[in-house]
């Protein structure tokens, strides 16, 4: 998958996500399409191409979310590297296995985002969005299932990253 196509798709999906979240009335949750893109990059992209694309996707999410600067950049690259590590152990070449892979990445991504958000909040209390994690997980998995055919069309390769090619 090419860097420009991935970043362009991420920008388009983030715009669609922000409009859909507003008009569907999801005040406390969101559809995390960026995790699905980063997981797909961890499965299909080369190390540098995927790391730079994950960095760019995280930066776009940082800009559009209004959360602490650098949070989603760090989390996107971390999820990408962990995804590369796990992808050498698991085979995620079908839609159900891709969705399960996205589920694990989304849980880790959301919990780390909540943890770092809690660490940087002035009040020191847990954010009210803890209850929205299940809704966010469900919406993200639905988006991943719908994105699978498009992502396969953009990069139809079937090869897996080499074992031990994490770094």
C-alpha angles and dihedrals in degrees: 000000000000122000095233094048092049095049091044091050090048091052092048092048093047090053091048090046094052092049093045093048091051098046096040090052099241096157098164103029139049141198106252102209092158092070090057090052093048091048090050089050090051089054100043115017130083119254100261096034091050095044093051092045091049089050090051093046091050090049091052090050090049091052094047099041103051092220122135111309114259096018098108093036089058093043094048093053091043092051089047093053093044089047091054090051093049094041090063088060101039134049111229104170098124131068097250094049090046091052091049090049090051089049092058092045092048093052091050092044094049095045092048091047090051092047095050091042089053091048092053098041118108095222095051093220127124113266119253091241095081090097091052093063093092093051090047091049092051094047092047092051091050090050091048091052091050093045095050097085092047093048091047089052092051092050114016095175117131101195122114126222113267116264110262094018094121097110 
